[in-house]
Amino acid sequence: MRQGTVTSRARAVSTALALTGALGAACGGENSSDSGPGCPGVDTHTDTLNCGACGHTCPAVALATGQSSPYGVATDSSYVFWTNNAAGTVMKASITGGAPTTIASGQAGPYGIAVDATNVYWTNNVGGTLMRAPKDGGVPIPLASNLTRPWAITVDGTNVYWTDGPSGGGGGDILKVPIGGGPVTTLASGQYGPDAIAVDATNVYWTNTSGRRISTVPISGGTPIALVNALVSPHGIAVDGTSVYFTDNEGGGAAAGKIMKVPLSGGTPTTLASGQDNPHAITVDGASVYWTNSGSPGSVMKLALTGGDPVQIASDPASPYAITADATGVYWTSVATVSAAGNAVMRFDTQACQSGVCR
């Protein structure tokens, strides 16, 4: 998060990114009745990664370019929302395209972002505040202030949850506050580099990057427990009804990173993908898990929850950072340099392939 960029990335990304299909074994062998040549079991009429032909990927589109360190992203299935950390703005754009709209400006280092049916919430990493504003615009109000360094954020129907603390060492907290405002509750303290955060109906989950573990605590409070220990550098986290998914960046390099999962109740973690280049953020929908590889160049990856080989849905010459997904698409932010045109908000339409043609 705490992630640097290098000058050589500044020339990247205009309004679209270079994309590759990069399929594994699914693109070899005999044809099937619903498949294109050499794509057994793949319906080239509807598969966005194999549209009309094996390995032909429908392109991602830029919903916004020329952004300023867009470190957070969220969606409500109609709009995508993001933070511009360097510019101090909170933005939104329709997932179908159009000019971006400014929800809030003059913010002190907006970083993490979350959205519910009515409001958008974000952390001001420099200003030490947690903010809320109507999704359609209005006066932002602070829900919490005098924080140390608030980072990632998530929301359910009752509370907003976030990680707070220095980027390394101890002293980090997991906090919550009612979405309508009220007292701030500390769910866990003494955390080491708390980073990404996720929530389900009963628990909050987070990564301790410098603490090298995945932790959880009930949303009602209780004793935090470690689900996974002895990692290297975990960053992103996501949950579904059975598992916690997370990235672990084992020292950098093209063959070092892993995508892993562990049962919600704990147990032996499973490696879903290895050999990833600086994996950072992660998200999950009902069928697949997606993550960003923030190498140079970077990539956006997908893996079916049923297993198999990971596939690349986009190659990003900048550095893909935050990621989220809904029923129709995958969204991510691309970070090059603070003021470069390569700072973009991207969308990959998972339903773009219709009758073998990218719409």
C-alpha positions in Angstrom: 0.0 0.0 0.0 2.6 1.2 0.6 3.5 0.4 -2.9 6.0 2.4 -4.9 6.0 2.8 -8.7 8.9 3.4 -11.0 9.4 6.0 -13.7 9.5 3.4 -16.4 5.8 2.6 -15.9 4.7 6.2 -16.6 4.3 5.7 -20.3 1.7 3.0 -19.9 -2.0 2.6 -20.4 -4.0 5.0 -22.6 -7.7 4.2 -22.8 -7.4 0.4 -23.0 -4.9 -2.2 -22.0 -3.1 -4.8 -23.9 -4.9 -8.1 -23.3 -3.9 -11.7 -23.6 -5.9 -14.9 -23.3 -3.1 -17.0 -21.8 -5.2 -20.1 -21.4 -3.8 -23.3 -20.1 -4.7 -26.9 -21.0 -8.3 -26.0 -21.9 -7.1 -24.8 -25.3 -5.7 -28.1 -26.5 -7.1 -31.3 -27.7 -10.3 -32.3 -29.6 -13.3 -30.1 -30.3 -16.6 -30.5 -28.5 -20.1 -29.7 -29.8 -20.2 -26.3 -28.0 -16.6 -25.5 -28.5 -14.4 -23.7 -31.1 -11.5 -25.5 -32.7 -9.1 -26.8 -30.1 -11.1 -25.7 -27.1 -12.7 -28.8 -25.5 -15.5 -27.9 -23.1 -15.4 -24.2 -23.9 -18.4 -22.5 -25.5 -16.8 -19.9 -27.8 -20.3 -18.4 -28.4 -20.3 -17.0 -24.8 -16.9 -17.4 -23.2 -15.4 -13.9 -22.8 -11.9 -15.4 -22.7 -12.4 -17.5 -25.9 -14.9 -15.4 -27.9 -15.3 -16.8 -31.4 -12.0 -18.6 -31.1 -9.8 -20.3 -28.6 -7.7 -17.7 -26.8 -9.5 -14.7 -28.2 -10.2 -12.5 -25.2 -12.7 -9.6 -25.3 -10.9 -6.4 -24.4 -11.2 -4.6 -21.1 -12.3 -0.9 -21.3 -11.1 2.1 -19.4 -14.0 3.7 -17.5 -11.7 6.6 -16.4 -8.1 7.6 -17.4 -5.8 10.3 -16.1 -6.6 9.6 -12.5 -4.3 10.3 -9.5 -3.1 7.2 -7.5 -6.5 5.4 -7.6 -5.8 3.1 -4.7 -9.4 1.9 -3.8 -12.3 0.6 -5.9 -15.8 -0.6 -5.1 -19.0 -1.2 -7.2 -22.8 -1.4 -6.6 -23.4 -3.0 -10.0 -24.5 0.3 -11.6 -21.5 2.5 -10.8 -17.9 2.0 -10.0 -16.4 4.1 -7.2 -12.8 4.9 -6.5 -10.4 7.1 -4.5 -7.7 9.3 -6.0 -5.2 9.3 -3.2 -2.9 12.1 -4.6 -5.7 14.4 -5.8 -7.8 14.0 -2.7 -11.0 13.1 -4.6 -13.6 10.4 -4.4 -15.1 9.5 -7.8 -17.7 7.5 -9.5 -18.6 6.5 -13.1 -21.3 4.4 -14.7 -20.2 0.8 -15.5 -21.5 1.4 -19.0 -19.3 4.4 -19.6 -19.6 8.2 -19.5 -17.8 11.1 -17.7 -16.7 10.4 -14.2 -18.4 12.4 -11.4 -16.7 13.8 -8.3 -18.4 12.8 -5.1 -16.0 14.5 -2.7 -12.9 16.7 -3.1 -10.4 18.2 -0.7 -9.9 14.9 1.1 -6.6 14.1 2.9 -5.2 11.0 1.2 -8.4 9.0 0.4 -7.5 5.3 0.3 -9.9 2.4 0.9 -13.5 2.7 -0.3 -16.7 0.7 0.2 -20.3 1.3 -0.8 -23.8 0.2 0.3 -27.3 0.9 -1.1 -27.2 4.6 0.0 -23.7 5.8 0.8 -20.1 5.6 -0.1 -17.5 5.3 2.7 -13.7 5.9 2.5 -10.7 6.2 4.7 -8.5 9.4 4.6 -5.1 7.8 5.2 -3.3 11.1 5.7 -6.1 12.9 7.5 -6.8 10.1 9.9 -10.6 10.1 9.3 -13.3 7.7 8.1 -15.8 9.5 5.9 -19.3 9.0 4.5 -21.2 10.7 1.7 -24.4 9.9 -0.3 -23.6 8.0 -3.5 -25.3 10.7 -5.6 -23.2 13.4 -3.9 -23.6 15.6 -0.9 -21.7 17.0 2.0 -19.2 14.4 3.3 -19.3 13.8 7.1 -16.7 12.1 9.3 -17.8 8.9 11.1 -14.5 8.6 12.9 -11.5 11.0 13.4 -8.1 11.2 15.2 -7.2 7.8 13.6 -3.6 6.8 13.1 -3.4 5.7 9.4 -6.7 4.1 8.3 -6.3 1.8 5.4 -8.8 -0.7 4.0 -12.5 -0.6 4.6 -15.6 -2.8 4.2 -19.3 -2.4 5.1 -22.3 -4.5 5.9 -25.9 -3.5 6.6 -25.0 -2.2 10.1 -21.4 -1.2 10.5 -18.3 0.1 8.7 -15.1 -1.9 9.5 -11.5 -0.8 8.8 -7.9 -1.4 9.5 -5.9 1.3 11.2 -2.2 1.7 12.2 1.3 2.1 11.0 2.4 0.3 7.8 4.8 -1.9 9.8 5.3 -3.0 13.4 2.7 -3.3 16.1 0.1 -0.8 17.2 -2.5 -1.6 14.5 -6.3 -1.8 15.2 -9.4 -3.4 13.7 -12.3 -0.9 14.2 -16.0 -0.6 13.5 -18.6 2.2 13.7 -22.3 2.2 12.9 -23.1 3.3 9.4 -25.2 6.1 10.8 -22.5 7.3 13.2 -21.8 6.7 16.8 -19.1 5.3 19.1 -16.1 3.6 17.5 -15.5 0.0 18.8 -12.1 -1.6 18.8 -12.4 -5.2 17.7 -8.7 -6.0 17.8 -5.6 -4.2 18.9 -1.9 -4.8 18.8 -2.0 -5.9 15.2 1.1 -6.0 13.0 0.6 -4.1 9.7 -3.2 -4.7 9.3 -3.9 -4.3 5.6 -6.9 -5.6 3.7 -10.2 -6.4 5.4 -13.4 -8.4 4.6 -16.6 -9.2 6.5 -19.4 -11.8 6.4 -22.5 -12.3 8.5 -20.6 -13.3 11.6 -16.9 -12.3 11.4 -14.4 -9.8 10.3 -11.2 -11.1 8.5 -8.0 -9.2 7.8 -4.4 -9.6 6.7 -1.5 -8.7 9.0 1.2 -8.0 6.4 4.2 -7.6 8.7 2.6 -10.0 11.2 2.5 -12.6 8.5 -0.9 -14.0 9.3 -4.6 -14.0 8.5 -6.8 -13.2 11.5 -10.5 -13.0 12.4 -12.8 -11.8 15.2 -16.6 -11.9 15.6 -18.3 -8.7 14.5 -19.9 -8.5 17.9 -16.5 -8.6 19.6 -14.4 -11.3 21.2 -10.9 -12.7 21.1 -9.1 -12.4 17.8 -7.6 -15.7 16.5 -5.2 -16.4 13.7 -6.5 -18.6 10.9 -3.1 -18.9 9.2 0.4 -18.2 10.5 3.9 -18.1 9.1 3.1 -16.5 5.8 5.5 -14.2 4.1 3.7 -11.0 3.2 -0.1 -11.4 2.9 -2.0 -8.4 1.3 -5.4 -8.9 -0.2 -8.3 -10.8 1.4 -11.8 -11.9 0.3 -14.5 -14.2 1.7 -17.4 -16.3 0.5 -19.7 -18.8 2.2 -17.0 -21.4 2.8 -13.5 -19.9 2.6 -11.1 -17.0 3.1 -9.0 -16.2 0.1 -5.8 -14.2 0.3 -2.6 -13.3 -1.5 0.9 -13.9 -0.2 3.8 -12.2 -1.8 6.8 -14.3 -1.0 9.5 -11.7 -1.4 8.7 -10.4 -4.9 9.6 -11.8 -8.3 7.7 -13.6 -11.0 7.8 -17.0 -9.3 7.3 -16.0 -5.7 3.6 -15.1 -5.1 0.8 -17.4 -4.1 -3.0 -17.3 -4.1 -4.4 -19.3 -1.1 -7.5 -20.1 0.7 -8.4 -21.5 4.2 -11.8 -22.6 5.6 -13.7 -19.9 7.5 -13.2 -21.8 10.7 -9.5 -22.3 10.1 -7.4 -25.4 9.2 -4.8 -26.2 6.6 -4.5 -23.5 3.9 -4.6 -24.6 0.3 -2.5 -23.0 -2.5 -4.7 -22.2 -5.5 -2.0 -20.7 -7.7 1.7 -20.1 -7.4 4.3 -18.4 -9.5 2.5 -15.1 -9.3 4.3 -11.8 -9.8 3.6 -9.6 -6.7 0.0 -10.5 -6.1 -1.8 -7.7 -4.3 -5.6 -7.4 -4.1 -8.2 -10.2 -4.5 -11.9 -10.6 -4.9 -14.4 -13.4 -5.3 -17.8 -13.9 -6.9 -20.0 -17.0 -7.1 -17.9 -18.7 -9.7 -14.3 -17.4 -9.7 -11.6 -15.7 -7.7 -9.8 -12.7 -9.3 -6.6 -10.9 -8.3 -4.1 -8.3 -9.4 -0.4 -9.0 -10.0 1.4 -5.8 -9.4 4.6 -6.7 -11.2 6.0 -4.8 -14.2 4.2 -5.4 -16.4 1.2 -6.3 -14.2 -1.7 -8.6 -14.9 -5.3 -9.4 -13.8 -5.9 -13.1 -13.2 -8.9 -15.4 -12.8 -9.3 -18.9 -11.4 -12.5 -20.9 -11.3 -13.6 -21.9 -7.8 -13.9 -25.4 -9.1 -10.2 -25.5 -9.7 -8.0 -25.7 -12.8 -5.3 -23.4 -14.1 -5.3 -19.6 -13.6 -5.9 -17.5 -16.7 -4.9 -14.0 -17.5 -7.8 -11.7 -18.4 -5.7 -8.6 -18.8 -2.0 -7.6 -19.2 -1.4 -4.2 -17.7 1.8 -2.3 -18.6 1.3 -0.2 -15.4 0.5 -1.8 -12.0 -3.0 -3.1 -11.3 -3.8 -2.4 -7.7 -7.3 -2.6 -6.2 -9.9 -5.0 -7.6 -13.6 -5.8 -7.2 -16.3 -7.7 -9.1 -20.0 -8.0 -9.6 -22.3 -10.2 -11.6 -21.3 -8.8 -14.9 -17.8 -7.5 -14.6 -14.4 -7.3 -12.9 -13.1 -3.8 -12.1 -9.6 -2.7 -11.1 -7.4 0.3 -10.7 -4.2 0.8 -12.7 -1.5 2.8 -11.0 1.5 4.1 -13.0 2.8 7.4 -11.5 1.0 10.0 -9.5 0.0 12.2 -12.5 0.4 9.8 -15.5 -2.4 9.0 -17.9 -1.7 5.4 -17.1 -3.7 5.9 -13.8 -6.9 4.3 -14.9 -10.1 2.5 -13.7 -10.7 -0.5 -15.8 -13.6 -2.9 -16.5 -13.6 -6.4 -17.9 -17.1 -7.4 -19.0 -17.6 -11.1 -18.1 -20.7 -11.2 -20.4 -19.2 -9.4 -23.4 -19.1 -12.4 -25.6 -22.4 -12.9 -27.4 -22.9 -15.3 -30.3 -19.1 -15.5 -30.6 -18.6 -11.7 -31.0 -17.3 -9.3 -28.4 -20.0 -6.7 -27.9 
